[in-house]
């Protein structure tokens, strides 16, 4: 089983819709979680960290479910400019070593 | 200057050329990474340097040779590349302790002819 898995999509949603992505991770010792956004032919950019209590930044909400080992990203009131690939990142730093793993990304297309 | 800077932004090279990609980070991080991203494909980790020591080499062909002279600079030396090596090469840095996220440079778009 891959350490981090995402549904590649694409998710096609109309403007104004609410869309959610999940990302599952296999190692229960994972400690830090992030969502990145990558536009076509550009570098990934940090969108938001994911905290145990959940966190919100404007239209974006990130949540962590340790029991089921997944993180989620919810986008409300989708804008055309939200079209991008969303990558989750899982970090594990333990006695066995440091590991940082990217998911393969979920593609979102917001249409007029 | 802040963040992670990569040069050049674009590079076209022949299969017999030797070139180097440069990455510099001004974030005080202690780990640096090279990633490769081919068209419409996910990120592929190539090399990781933590505290200036190479800690991971994901079976990358020897025609790619990394160099990390200090914690702020990372190079990727290229020689006798193949057309299939054409891709976006991304440098990133992070602070290993504290599980901080990666910060990426703008990337070098490499075309091998």
Interface residues (C-beta under 8 A of the other chain):
Chain A: X31 X32 X34 X36 X41 X42 X43 X44 X45 X46 X49 X87 X89 X91 X93 X98 X100 X102 X104 X105
Chain B: X42 X43 X45 X50 X55 X88 X90 X94 X96 X97 X99 X100 X101 X102 X103 X104 X105 X106 X107 X109
